[in-house]
Each structure stands twice: as structure tokens, then as C-alpha cells.
Amino acid sequence: MQYLRSFTIVSRVRIGIAVLLLPFLAACSTTRSVPSENFNERKDSISILVIHHTSSNFEDSLNILTKPSSNSVSSHYLVPDPSDSTYADDTIRVYKLVDESKRAWHAGRSYWAGKSSLNDSSIGIEVVNQTYCVKPDAPAMDKGDTALSVRSVKRFCFYPDFPESQLLVLTGLIDNIIKRNPQITPVNIVGHSDIAPDRKIDPGPRFPWQRLYKLGYGAWFDDETAVKYWNRFIESPVPISNVQAALNAYGYKVEVTGLHDTQTRNALQAFQLHFRPSEITGDPSIESTAILYALIEKYRPERLEELLLYPQGIPQAVAMLGLPPQNN
């Protein structure tokens, strides 16, 4: 019932925002078609929307997404950055590259909520945002007992903000996509990092997922519910096996091993990029776990009771959580 009430409120907000933005969107978000050569036929119906950032400027991104290469890629849409010197138009336009009925090549090796190879079932939006990373000049050396071992230092990344006018156009595009594809649920509006956490970070920690939710698109947790679980978990910490099962229940590809292993760390980092960008550590902190359970209660309530059981030992945990045992 709480989810239904929230959905009704969000729907009303979405209608109000759409009315307010209608003049701006009508003037500024004219779609321009630049057909990509990189696509094929879908094998599944559309149920997921994936948001990416390009890392490259508009001109390079458009070429990469439309021209064949040794590693051809594409997306259904490209949204420019108005401050990009390679984008000469005074008006921000949505660039349509692949028809929604066709399979664009944007997701790669991917998984979400029981589905793999998500190019078949998703629509991809690339947003021009010139994130970049640098690597150390020399190989990192372990200095021993330091606050953060430099052995873990691999790169230093910079994430520009998303301009306001770009976000307004992106919101209008998402609104139109959802209207055409109402089977895309809030939980299925995700970032590339959510569906490929072992290799992707986009759209990055500055992407305003909470703002998008307030406008009526995507999922977000309720603060009071997160606080409820935060207090509960201070008194009774959640075993890592339950955190793994909760990540899996929400949508991430995580096996229950009872270990804070690489797959779990990657999934937690992706989760934090989306829902707690102030804490991108890959660690199951009480705060991140509380947010995860608040999302489960709101969007996956049928799984909540089992995820709050704290069995002893991994075989028992796997059995009680209703998950298949994992082979070592």
C-alpha cells in the first residue's frame, strides 16, 4: 500500500512537472534523427531503460555511436551537453540514433533482475558528460600501515556536473519513453553501472537520481524507512549473506557466498553510485544496508520477510533465503 500511495503521489508530481516544462521542452528538445549503422533485431520486449554517460565530447560520441568499427556500439538516443565546444547548435536536441523497436548495442555483458544480455530488452540513452580518469605516473607501491594502502590506487577520476538545460531535455525524453513503454517500472530505470557493476561506472556519482525520482521517474527510498532500518541494524547487524541476497532481490547479479568478495564489492559500489554517492566504498555499511532494505520494502515487499531472517551458516542461509546453492 505504501508503494501504491507513493506511486500515486509521484504520478501527480509527474503531471505537474510536465505541464510546467511543456513550453521549454517544446522549444528546446526537437528530435534530430541521425541513423546509426550499429543495430539489429530485438529478441525480447522492452522493459528496461539504461542511462549512460559518454565520457567523450558530442562529435566523437556521435561518430562512435553511429559508425561501424572493430567494436561497434550504439544507443537509441544521444543527449548533448550545451557547453561542449563540438556541439554547434544553439538548441539542445535529442539525437535519435536507433529506433526503439530495434536492438541498439549499448549494454554489453549485463544483468538486471533475472534478465541477461539486456540489449534485447532495453532502451539506451547516452548523455554527453566528459568524465575522465588519470592513472598514476608510476606503479603504486604498498607503503604498509597507511590509512588507505596505495596498492588500491588505480586511477583518479573527475565527474563534471550535468547542466540544467541538459537535464530538462533528458527528463522530457524519459517521459516520452515511459509513455510509449509503460512496462518500464521505476526499478527498471537504471544506470550502466547497475547492470554491469564489474566494469562500468556511468552515469557516475553526479547523476541526479533522486531529482529524477522527484520528477516522477525511477526508484528512490523513503528517508523515514531508511532511518527505521538504520536503527534496527545498529542493534542487530545484517550478515553479509543477507546483504548479498537483498542486492540480488533488488536486481543486482550477486551470488550468496557469505564473503565480502569482489562481486559483492562491485555490486555495492554500483548501488552506492546510484543511491548513496557520498559513500562509494563497496562496503556494506549500516547506512547503505538500511537504504537497500528501505528499497526492498518499497519495491520488493514480497521478499522482505525472508531477507530479515538471519540464519547461521551459508548453507542454511542459502536454503532459508530460497536461493540455489552455489558451487565453489
N, C-alpha and C positions, 0 to 999 in steps of 0.2 A: 504493500500500500504506500509506503514511503516513496518508493521509486515512482509509482504512478502519480503521486502528488507532485513530486519533483518534475516529472515529465510534463505535466500539465502546466506548471509554472514556467518551465523552460520554453514550452511551445508558445505561451503568451508573450514571453520576452522576445522570442524569435520574430513573431509577427510585428511587435512594436519596433524592433530594430530595423526590420526590413522596410517598414513604412518610412522611418526616419532616413534611411540610407538610399531610398529609391532614387531621388534626384541625382545624388552623387554617382551611384552605380550606373545609372542610365547614361550619364555623361562621360564617365571615365573608364568603363570596363567593356568597351566594344571588343568582341572577339575577332581575332585575326587568324585565319587558317593558313598554316604552313605544314603541309602534309609530310609526315616522316616516312621514310622507306623501311623503317625498322618496326615491323609488327607482323602478327599472324592471327589465326583464328582462335577464339576462346574455346576452352573445354569445360567451362563451368559458368554459372550465373554470377552476376556481380553482387557482392555482399560486404566488401571491404574498401575503405578509402585510405590510401597511403600518402603521407605528406613527406617530401624530401627537401633538402636544400642542395643547391648545385655545386657550391664551392668555386665554380668558375663564373666569369662575367657573362652577360647576356649573349653576346655574339658567339663566344666559344660554346656556351651551353646549347644554343640553338643549333649550331653545326653538329655537335656531339649527339644530340637527341634526334636529329633528322637524317643524318648521312650514314651510310653503311661503313663499317670498319672491321678490324680484326676482332673487336669486342663490341659489337653494335648494341646500343641501348636506346631507349626512348621513354617517353611518358605521354600521357594523354593531354596534359596541359603544362604550360610554362608561364610563370608569372614574373615579369621583370622587376628590377629594382630601379626606381626613378633616379637614383643618384649615380647609377652606373654610366660611365662615360661612353660605353659601347652601345647604349640604348639611346637612340637619337630622337625618338618620338616624344612629343610634349605630353601625350596622354598615355597613361598606363593601360595597356590592353592585355587581355588574356590571350595567349597563343595556343590555339588548338592544334595539336600535332598528330594525334591518333584518335579516330572515332571511338566513342565509349563501347561500341559493340565489338571492337577488335581488341586483341591482346597486345598491349604495349609491354616493353621489356625493361621494367624499372625495379622490380622487387628482387630478382635473382633468387638465390637459395634462401628460402624464407618459410616461416611457420607462424600461424596465429589460430588459437582456439580450435585445434583439431584439424586445421587445413594446412597443407604444404603447397609449395610451388604457386605462390599467391598471384603471379601474373595472370593466372587463369580466372581468378575471381575478384580482382581488384581494379580500381581506378587509381592512377598515379598522378600526383601534382608535383612538379618541380618548382621550387621557389628560389629565385636568384638571391643568394646570400653568400658572399665571398669569405666564408670561413677558411682559415688556413692554419697549418701547423708547421713548426720547425723542429728539426732533430738536433741533438747535441753535436757540437763540433768534434768531440772526442767520445769514445765509448765510455759509458758510465762505469765507475769503479765503486765497489762496495766499501764504504768508509766505516763499516762496523756499526757500533752502537750509536746511531743517529736517530732523531725523531722520525725521519722518513728515509729509509735506505735509498740512496741514489741509484741502486740497482734497478728500482722500479721506474725510474725516469726514462721514458721512451720518446716523448715529444712534448712540445709546448704549443698549445692551441689558442687561437683567438676567434671570438664569435661576435660578429657585428650584430647590432640591433636590426630588427625588421622595421622598415619605415612605415609610418602610419598609413599613408596612401596605398602602399602595397598590401597591408593587412586588410584594408577595406575592400580592395578588389578581390583578394583571396577569399574573404568572407562571403562576398557575393557569388563567387564561383562555387564554393562549397554549398551554399544554399541551393543553387540551381541543380547541383549534382544530387543532393539529397532528395529534392523534389522529383527528379527523374528516377531515382533509385531508392525508394523509401525503405527497402530491405537492409540498407546500411544502418546498423544500430549505433548508438553512441559509443559503445565499447569497441566497435569495429572501425572507428576513425582513429588511426594510429600513425606513428612515425616509422620511418625506415628502421630506426634503432630498435623499435619494439618487435619487429618481425624478423630481424637479423642481428640480434644483440652481440653476437660474437665477432662482427665485422663492420658494423655501421654505427654512426653517432647522430645522423641527421634526423630531424631538422635542428638538433642541437639544444643546449640549455637555455637559450634566449627565446626560443619559440614560445609564444604566449598561450599555452594550452588552457590555462584557467580562464583567460579572457575569452577564448573561443567557446568554452563551455557556457560562460555567462551570456553569450550571444545566442546560445541555443544549439551548439554543435559539439559533439564529443562527450566524453565522460570526465567527471571530476568527483572528488569525495566531499562529504559534508564535514565541516570543521568539528561540530559537536560530536559526531560519531567517531571521528579520529581521536578526539580527546578521551572519549569513553574507553576506547581500546588502549590508548596510551597509559591511562591509569591502571587498567586491568593488567597490562603486560609488565608494568613496573613491579607489581606484586607477584605475577606469575609469568616469567619469560616464556616465549614461544620457542619450542625446539626447532632446529634448522630443518628437520624433515617436514614440519608443518608449514614453515615458510616456503619451502620448495613446492609443496602441494598446493598452497594458496596461489603462488605465482602461476603454476600450471592451470589451476582452475580459472584464473582471470584471463589467461590467453597465452602466456609465455611457454616456450618449449623448455621445460625443466623436468628432469627425472628426479625422483625421490631417492637420494643416496645417504642422507644423514650427514653429509660432509659439506663444508663451505668450499666447494670445488669451483673450478673455472666456469663451468656452465651456469652455476648459481650466481657467481660474482658478476658475470656478464649480464645475466637477466636482471639482477638487482640494479646494476648501473643503468641499464636501459629504463627500468622502472623509475629510477630516481631522476633521470633526464626528463622524463615525462611529468612526474608528479611531485618531485622534491629536488629541484635543480640546485638548491643550496647545499645538498649533501650527496655528491656523486662519488661515493666511495666503494660501492659494491658490497658493503657490509650490511647485515640485517639489523640495523639499529632499531630501537624501540619505536622511534618516530616513523621510520619507513614502514615497519611492520604494522603499526597502527593504521597508517594510511591504506596499506594493502587490504587489511581486514575491513576497513570502512568501505572500500570499493567493493569487496566481496558481498558485504551486507546489502549494499545498494543495487548491485547489478547481477550478482550470482547468489542470491539468498538461499537457493536450494542446496548450496554447498557449505553454508556457514557452519552448521552444527557439527558436521564431521571434521571440519578444519579446526575447530576449537577443542577437539579431543587430543590429549597429549599421551599417546601410548608409549610404552617402554620398549626401546629397541627398534631397529629398522625393519625387520621382517614383520613385526606386529604393526608398526606404523603403516607400512605399505598395505597390509591386509585391512586395517581399520579405516584407512582413507579410500578404500575402493580402487586402488591403483594396481596395475600389473607389476609383479616383482621384476627388478632389473637384474640382468646378468652381469657379473663382473668380468 
